[in-house]
């Protein structure tokens, strides 16, 4: 097999190998092994323990920034987590005299952030070059934390201002956990190689490539195909529908009974997609999921929703539904009909964003959006049920 393998196949193979190779090794394994999430859970526990129940504070919170970073490259997400951790640690170095918090819990909290989380994140981030997007995100993030420092300073570091900050830090940690969960999957197939190979030309590489490397190549191709098949099984095995039911439950839980809002709703578009090919339906579900998560990254200050339910709702959409749908959609080429549907769908969600903006993100406008999102999820469930039958054959 090694002798017959020509130069073209070698280079295809090498591309597949080195495409999956990441420069992050031991440090990034901290994220890949779930250690970051476990330590983040400890941080949340210590944050609560230091001062009891946390305030449900979302003012001010950079929802849009988190929406942007959720869709960013792995390297941008790693650097983002590191930068937020730095900023949070710096906040707690200010004057804490006015608060009656448990000092041991404060110390434990900062110890987790500084000695493990930050150290490991920085080591992993150091393996990547800084991108233009990351520089822009870093600037926006620093502006946000300057606002928080001003809140404390303006209130003369009062107990109330610190409780507001503690609530906001909780919101950051919860959203960071969602990003880390998504990031772990992005890094899941990364492999660290410590040997370097010198290549003079294609023919010499072909001669030197041994059976072990060929099998690595074939394994990666096979593994890639298997991952895509597994993603579509997520729909075929009713997992999508079960998670969609959880999403509807969290949507209701976050703010109580939902308004029966149908204006504006793209009924015609849903009618079209119901009759479309399986690949168009998969891409449609993925696209709607992206738009819904983007909506909830806007300003939520005016609503008195259950923060935990909001976070759970976004977590289901981002870490499972969207990931599995995108993996399944990647197995299909994009069609002309899908491009047309995508354009129509974007116009619809731009309307919803305008409704919120025009109403200055009022509680009533958010309730209207929540009702419309429910309508989307219900219709998406019908499409998924139909799609499951299409994929079963």
N, C-alpha and C positions, 0 to 999 in steps of 0.2 A: 504493500500500500504506500509505503514511504517513497519507494523508487518511482512509482507511477505518478505521484502527485506533482503536477506541473507548477510553474512559477505563479501563474494567475491564481490558482487555488491556494497557494501558500500565502499570497498577499491578502486574499479574502479572509483566510483563516487568522492571519496576524491582526488584521483590522478588528475582527470580532474579539480576539483575545485582549488587545490593548485598549479597545473601546471600553471594556468592562473593568480594566485595571484602574485603580484609584491610588493616588499617592499617599492617602492617609493610611496609617498602619495601626499601631497600638493605641494611639490617642483616639482615633475615630471608632475603634472597637468599643470604647466607653459608651458611645451612642448606639452603635449597632447591637450591642448585647442588652440594651434596655437599662443600663446602669444610670444613665442620665435621668430617665423617667422615675426610677426608684428613688434617687436622691431628690428629685423635684418634689415627689410626694412627701418626703421627710421635711423639705423646706416649707411646704404648705402646712404641715402638721405643727412645726415650730412657730410659724407665723401666727397660727391660731392660738397656740399655747401661750405665747408671750403676752397676749392681752385679751383672751376670751373671744367671743363671737365677733366676726369681721363685718364691717359696714358694707352694704351693697353699693359701693361707689363706682360710678362709671364716668366721673367728671374730673379732669379731662382724660379721655382715653383715645389712643391713636388707632381706631378701628380700621381706617383705610390703609394704614401702614401694615397692619397685620394681614389684611387681605392681599396686599401686594406681595409680601414675603412668603405667604403660603404657596403662591404660584411660581416663586423664584427658583433658581438653580440651587443644588445642594450646597455649593460653596458659599452662596449668599446667605442661606439659612443658618449655616454653622456660624458665620461671622456675626449674624444678627443675634443669635442666642448668646454669644460671647459678649457682645456690646451691651445688651440689655442687662446681663448679669453684672457687668462692671458698674453700670449706672445705678442699679438697685443697691449694690453694696455701698456705693458712694453716698446715696441718700441717707443710709442708716449711720453714717459717720457724723451727722449733724447733731445739734443739741437735743438730747432726749430727757432733759431734766424734768420737764412738765408731765411726763407720762409715768404711770405706775406699773410698768410692764415687768415681766419676769426676766431678770437679767441673764439667767442661765439660758433661757429660750432664745433671747436675742443673740447671745454669743454662739449658740449652736447653729442658729439660722445663718449668721454671717460666716461661720466656720465651714458649713456645707457649701455655701456659694463660693467662697474664696479658695479653700484648699482642695476641693475636688472639682466641682462644676466648672469654675472659671479656668483652672489649670488645664483640665482635659480639653475644654472647648478651644482654648487658645492654641494648644498643641495641634489639634486637628485643623483649625483655621489656618495655621502657619504653612500647611502643605498646599494651600491654594493662593493664587495671585488675587489681589483685590481688583474687583471689577468697577466699572463706572456706576452701575446700578447700586452697588454696595456703598460707594462713597456718598451717593445721593440719599440712600436710606439711613446711613449713619448720621448725616446732617439733620435729617428730619427727626430722628430718634433723640438726638442731643437737645434739640429745641423743645421736645416734649418734656424731657427730664428737667430742663431749666425752668419750665413752667411749674413743675412740682416743687422745685426748690424755692421758687418765688412764693408759692402758696404757704409753705412753711415759714419763710422769712417774714412775709406780710402779717401772718398770724402770730408772730413772735414765738414760733415753735410751740404753740399751745397743744394741749392734749387732743382737742377736737381736730386740729389740722393734721396731727400725726395719725389719728384714727382714719381720717380720709385717705391719707397716703398708704396706710396699711391695707385698706380695702382695695386701692388701685394696684398695689403690688401683688395682691392675690389674683386680680384679673390678669396681670401680666404673666404670672406663673402658670395659670391655667391655660392661657393661649400659647405660651411657650411649650407646654406639655403636648399640645396638639401638633405644633410644628415639629417637635422632636420625634413624635410618633410617625409622622409622615416622612421625616428625614431618615429615620431608621430603615424604612422600606427602600428609600432611594439608595442608601448605602449598603443594603443587604447583600447585593451581588458583587460588591467591591472585593478585590483580591490584592494582597500586597506581595510584590516580587522584589527581591533584593539583588538578583543577578542582572547584569547588563550584557546585551548581546551586540557584537560588532558585525555589521553587514556591509560588505563591499558592493555586492550586486545581487540581483534576483536569483541568478543561477547558483551562486555560492551558498545563498541562504537555503535554497531548495535542497542542496546536497547535504547541508548540516542539520536540517530539521529532522529530529529523531521521532520515533514512534510516540514517545511520551507527549511531545508538544502537539502532535496530530490529534491525539486522543483528548487533550485539553480543549483543543479547538472544537472538535466534534461534540464534546460534552457541553460547551458553552452554547453552541447552536441548538442542540437538543433541549438544553435547559431553558433557553429563551422561548422556544416553541411551546414547551410544556407550561411555562408561566402564562402565556397568552391563552392556552386552552383552559387552564385552571381559572383564569379571570372570567371567561364566558360561562364556566360551570357555576360561578357565583349567581348568575341569572337563572340558569337551567335548574339549579337545585333549590330555587325559591328564596335564597339568601337575600337577594335584593329586596323582595317583597316584605320579608320579615323585618329588615332594617328600615324600610320605608315606613312600616307600621310604628316602629320605635320613634322615627323622626316626627310623625304626626302626633304621637303621644307627648313628646317633649315640646312640640310647638304649642300644644294646648296648655301644657303644664306651665310654660313660661309666663302666660298672661291670662289664664282662665278661658272662659268660653270664647270661641272665635266668631268674628262677624261673618255673615254670609255675603261676602263681597265678590261680585263678578265683574266689576268695572275697573279698569279694562282687562278683559281676558281673551286670549287668542283661540277662540273655539275652532275657527276655520283651520288654523295651523295644526291643532291636535287631530282634527278630522283627516287632514292630509297625511300626517305621520302615521296614523293608525293603519293606513292602506299601503305604506311604504315598505321597502325591502328591509330585511333584518339589520343590515349594516347601518342604514339610515336611522333606524329606531334606536340602536345602541348609541350612536353619536349624538342623537337628539337628547336622550336621557342624560348623557355626560354634560352636554352644553347647558341644559336647564339647571343641572346641579351646580355648575360653576357660577351661573348668574345668581342663583339663590344665595349662595355663600357670599358673593360680592355685595349683595344687598345688605346683608346683616353686618357688614364691616363698616357701615356708615354710622352717623352720630346717633347713639341710643340714649343720650342723656335725659330726654323728656319722658321716657317710659319707666314704669316701676315694675319691670319684669323680674322673674326669678333668674338671677345670673347663672346659677348652676344648670338650669334647664336650657338657657341660651347656649352655654358652652357645650353641653351634651349634644344638643341639636347640631351644632356646627361640627362637632367631633365626628358624629355619625356620617355626615355628608362628606367631610374632608378625608378622613382616614380610611373609610371603607368604601362607601358608595362610589365616590369620584375616582379613587384609585383603581377599583375593579372595572368600572365602566370604561375608563381610558385605556386600560390594558386590553380589554376585549375589543374596543374600537380600533386599536392600533393594528389589529389583524386584518382589517379591511381597508381598501383604498377609498379615498373620499370621492363621492359622486357629485355630478352637477346639481342634482336635486338637493343634496345635503348642503351645498354651498348656498343655495337659494333659501332653504329653511333656516340656516344659521343666520343669514342677514335679517330675515323677518323676526326671528327670535330676539336678536340684539335690539332691534327697534322697539319691541315690546318692553324689554327690561329698561331701556333708556326712558320710556314713558313712566315707569314705576319710580325710577330715580328722580325724575322731574317732579312727580307728585310729592315726594318727600322733601325735596329741595324747596319747592314753591311754598310748602306748608312749614318751612323752617324746621323740619324733622319733629313735628309735633306728635304728641301721644296718639291723637286721632288718626293722623296719616300713617303712623306705624301700625295701628290696629287694622287699617284698611289693607296695608301690605301683608300683614300676618294672615288675614283672611284669604287674600289672593294666593299666597304661598301654599296655604292648605289646598286650595283648588288645584294648583299645579301638582302637588304631591299625590292627590287622589287620582288625577288623570294619568300621571306617570305610572301609578300602580297598575292601571288598566293596560297601558302600553307594555309594561314589564310582563304581565300575565300572558298577553298575546305573543310577546317576543319569546317567552319561555317555550311556547308550543312550536314556534318557527325554528328555534335552535335545537329542539328535541329530535328533529328529523335529520 
